[in-house]
Amino acid sequence: MTNRFSFTINATDGKARTGLIQMKRGEIRMPAFMPVGTAATVKGMKPADVRGIGADIILGNTYHLMLRPGAERMDRLGGLHKFMQWDRPILTDSGGYQVMSLAALRKITEQGVTFASHIDGSRHMLSPERSMEIQRLLGSDIVMAFDECPANGVSRDEATKSMEMSMRWARRSRDAFDAGENPGALFGIQQGSLDEDLRLRSAQALTEIGFDGYAIGGLAVGEGQEAMFGCLDYAPGQLPADKPRYLMGVGKPDDIVGAVERGVDMFDCVLPTRSGRNGQAFTWDGPINIRNAKFAEDQTPVDPESPIAGWSKAYLHHLVKSGEMLGAMLMTEHNLWFYQQLMQRLRDAISAGKLSEFASAFRARYQR
């Protein structure tokens, strides 16, 4: 092991694995869920509380941070970890997905993407080289290669051209990462839409370049759970077995359980934080909308083991209906705690060789 990055698989159960990433800033237990800290904050949470509910790593967003406060400014301020007071590992995405989904007047060329900021309309250029530079300036521990995420439902020809360009960008990302003497790790991103052959070609190209870990990109873009699971039946197995596999942007609790069964190790999603702000709480019996009138006089907690168990559903109902910020904060804390509890139970089940039993019981209760 080096301080930079190592990955160890401790147990397997079917396709599922549990293990450990070790980095200079700490260990990451697998399977792992990364709370999303888009703009140098996990919304509604103090960093110590994010760690307190069990998170080993969080995600930061290159696109948002390059626009505000700016990568060079972040570097002058000592980097993202110091800036937000989080001393554990941080994974930063490449910015590519947000450029495709948020930016206006974008133009994609072989060089990269030029776009207008969604904040003030200012013009920017994001290329593999610039993405690597920004993530280095942020001080990222796990850096993502720059890629294009095509929309759901594109033609096979469009998916092919996009995947092939992403693989050329992956090579340029690797070269720029190495030239910048980045102390972190670099993950490549598999593309290819829902096409098994394209996914295989992408995996082969990435493996030839060589990365510390591999992400499965281009899913959770509206294709639905059945189609996503159909892709995950083969996509993780196309990637190197001795490296972490990260499914980007996923997802709902039952999405995560199904993906872990199919060999995925890492996840991120805005769902627990965004849903919390909008009054939805995740529970072992499925999600509940705390705004519903039936909770107005319910004196029980959302979960008796939750860190917010001291507050009743009636109080949460009142806070959320009143628009009080404490409501969003408490709901967010609960949801992130629930996701970390789910990951711990998955790790325990894999270690005990009982993942199928756990997953069946989870789905029977969660989806009823």
Residue pairs with C-beta under 8 A, 6 or more apart in sequence:
1 22
3 23
3 24
4 23
4 24
4 183
4 184
4 185
5 21
5 22
5 23
5 142
5 184
5 185
5 212
6 21
6 22
7 19
7 20
7 21
7 22
7 212
7 213
7 242
7 243
7 244
8 19
8 20
8 22
9 17
9 18
9 19
9 242
10 18
10 19
10 20
10 351
11 17
11 18
11 19
11 350
11 351
11 353
12 18
12 350
13 349
13 350
13 353
13 354
13 355
13 356
14 261
14 355
14 356
15 236
15 237
15 261
15 262
15 263
16 31
16 260
16 261
16 262
16 263
16 346
16 350
16 355
17 30
17 31
17 263
17 265
17 350
18 29
18 30
18 31
18 346
18 347
18 350
18 351
19 30
19 265
20 27
20 28
20 29
20 30
21 27
21 28
21 30
21 32
21 89
21 244
22 28
23 89
23 141
23 142
23 184
23 185
24 141
24 183
25 81
25 87
25 88
25 89
25 141
26 56
26 87
26 88
26 89
27 56
28 56
28 57
28 89
29 56
29 343
29 347
30 244
30 265
30 266
30 347
31 256
31 260
31 264
31 265
31 266
31 267
31 343
31 346
31 347
31 350
32 56
32 57
32 265
32 266
32 267
32 343
33 55
33 256
33 266
33 267
33 268
33 269
33 339
33 340
33 342
33 343
34 55
34 57
34 58
34 59
34 91
34 266
34 267
34 268
35 42
35 45
35 50
35 55
35 58
35 59
35 268
35 272
35 273
35 336
35 339
36 42
36 58
36 59
36 61
36 268
36 269
36 270
36 273
37 58
37 59
37 60
37 61
37 84
37 86
37 90
38 60
38 61
38 64
38 270
39 61
39 64
39 65
39 68
40 60
40 65
40 69
40 80
40 83
40 84
41 84
42 50
42 58
42 273
42 332
42 336
43 273
43 277
43 332
44 273
44 276
44 277
44 325
44 328
44 329
44 332
44 333
45 273
45 329
45 332
45 333
45 336
47 84
47 85
47 86
48 85
49 333
50 58
50 86
50 336
51 86
51 88
52 307
53 307
53 333
53 336
53 337
53 340
54 337
54 340
54 341
54 343
54 344
55 88
55 336
55 340
56 88
56 89
57 88
57 89
57 90
57 91
57 141
57 142
58 86
58 88
58 90
58 91
59 90
59 91
59 92
59 93
59 268
60 80
60 90
60 91
60 92
60 93
60 138
60 140
61 92
61 93
61 95
61 98
62 92
62 93
62 94
62 95
62 98
62 131
62 134
62 135
62 138
62 144
63 93
63 95
63 97
63 98
63 99
63 102
63 103
63 126
64 98
65 71
65 74
65 80
65 92
65 134
65 138
66 95
66 124
66 126
66 134
67 117
67 119
67 122
67 124
68 119
69 77
71 133
71 134
71 137
71 138
72 137
74 80
74 83
74 137
74 138
74 139
75 137
75 138
75 139
77 83
79 137
79 138
79 139
80 86
80 90
80 92
80 138
80 139
80 140
81 87
81 90
81 139
82 139
89 141
89 142
90 138
90 139
90 140
90 141
90 142
91 140
91 141
91 142
91 143
91 144
91 187
91 268
92 135
92 138
92 140
92 142
92 143
92 144
93 144
93 248
94 131
94 135
94 143
94 144
94 145
94 146
94 147
94 173
94 189
95 126
95 131
95 134
95 146
96 113
96 126
96 131
96 146
96 147
96 148
96 149
97 149
97 217
97 248
97 249
99 106
99 113
99 115
99 126
100 106
100 113
100 148
100 149
100 151
101 149
102 118
103 113
103 115
103 116
103 117
103 118
104 115
104 116
104 118
104 121
105 115
105 116
106 113
106 114
106 115
106 116
107 113
107 114
107 115
108 148
110 165
110 168
111 125
111 127
112 125
112 126
112 127
112 128
112 130
112 146
112 169
113 125
113 126
113 127
113 148
114 123
114 124
114 125
114 126
115 123
115 124
115 126
116 122
116 123
116 124
117 123
117 124
126 146
127 146
127 172
128 145
128 146
128 169
128 170
128 172
128 173
128 176
129 172
129 176
131 146
131 173
132 143
132 146
132 173
132 176
132 177
132 180
132 182
133 176
133 180
135 143
135 144
135 182
135 184
136 143
136 177
136 180
136 182
140 184
141 184
141 185
142 184
142 185
142 186
142 187
142 212
142 213
143 177
143 182
143 184
143 185
143 186
143 187
144 186
144 187
144 189
144 215
145 169
145 170
145 173
145 174
145 186
145 187
145 188
145 189
145 211
146 169
146 170
146 172
146 173
147 166
147 169
147 170
147 189
147 191
147 217
148 162
148 165
148 166
148 169
148 191
149 191
149 217
149 218
149 221
150 158
150 159
150 162
150 191
150 193
150 218
151 221
152 221
152 222
152 223
153 222
154 162
154 193
156 193
156 195
156 198
159 191
159 192
159 193
159 195
159 198
160 198
162 191
163 191
163 192
163 193
163 198
163 201
163 202
166 189
166 191
166 202
167 191
167 202
167 205
167 206
170 188
170 189
170 205
170 206
170 209
171 209
173 186
173 188
174 186
174 188
174 209
174 210
174 211
177 186
185 212
185 213
186 211
186 212
187 211
187 212
187 213
187 214
187 215
187 244
187 246
188 206
188 209
188 211
188 213
188 214
188 215
189 206
189 214
189 215
189 216
189 217
189 248
190 199
190 202
190 203
190 206
190 214
190 215
190 216
190 217
190 218
190 235
190 238
190 239
191 198
191 199
191 202
191 217
191 218
192 198
192 199
192 200
192 201
192 202
192 218
193 218
194 223
194 227
194 230
194 231
196 231
196 234
199 231
199 234
199 235
199 238
200 238
203 214
203 235
203 238
203 239
204 238
206 214
206 239
207 214
207 239
207 240
211 243
212 243
212 244
213 243
213 244
213 245
213 246
213 266
214 239
214 240
214 243
214 244
214 245
214 246
215 245
215 246
215 247
215 248
215 266
216 231
216 232
216 235
216 236
216 239
216 245
216 246
216 247
216 248
216 264
217 248
219 228
219 231
219 232
219 247
219 248
219 249
219 250
220 228
220 247
220 248
220 249
220 250
220 251
220 255
220 269
221 249
223 231
225 252
225 254
225 255
225 258
228 250
228 255
229 258
229 259
229 262
232 247
232 258
232 259
232 262
232 263
232 264
233 262
236 245
236 262
236 263
236 264
237 263
239 245
244 265
244 266
245 263
245 264
245 265
245 266
246 264
246 265
246 266
246 267
247 259
247 264
247 266
247 267
248 268
249 268
249 269
250 256
250 259
250 267
250 268
250 269
251 259
251 267
251 269
251 271
252 269
252 271
253 282
253 338
253 339
253 342
253 362
253 366
254 362
254 363
254 366
254 367
256 267
256 339
256 342
256 343
256 346
257 342
257 346
257 359
257 362
257 363
258 359
259 267
260 346
260 350
260 355
261 355
261 356
261 359
272 282
272 332
272 335
272 336
272 338
272 339
273 332
273 335
273 336
275 281
275 282
275 287
275 331
275 335
276 328
276 331
276 332
276 333
276 334
276 335
276 336
277 328
277 331
277 332
279 289
279 290
279 291
279 320
279 327
279 331
280 287
280 288
280 289
280 290
280 331
280 335
281 287
281 288
281 290
281 302
281 316
281 331
281 334
281 335
281 338
282 334
282 335
282 338
282 339
283 302
283 303
283 338
284 303
284 362
284 365
284 366
285 365
285 366
285 368
286 365
286 366
286 367
286 368
288 295
288 302
290 302
290 313
290 316
290 317
290 320
290 331
291 317
291 320
291 321
292 317
295 313
295 314
295 316
295 317
296 314
296 317
296 318
297 314
298 312
298 313
298 314
298 317
299 312
299 313
299 314
300 312
300 313
301 308
301 309
301 310
301 311
301 312
301 313
302 308
302 309
302 313
302 316
302 334
303 309
303 334
303 338
305 341
306 334
306 337
306 338
307 333
307 334
307 337
308 316
308 330
308 331
308 333
308 334
308 337
311 330
316 327
316 330
316 331
318 324
318 327
319 326
319 327
319 330
320 327
320 328
320 331
345 358
345 362
346 355
346 358
349 355
349 357
349 358
349 359
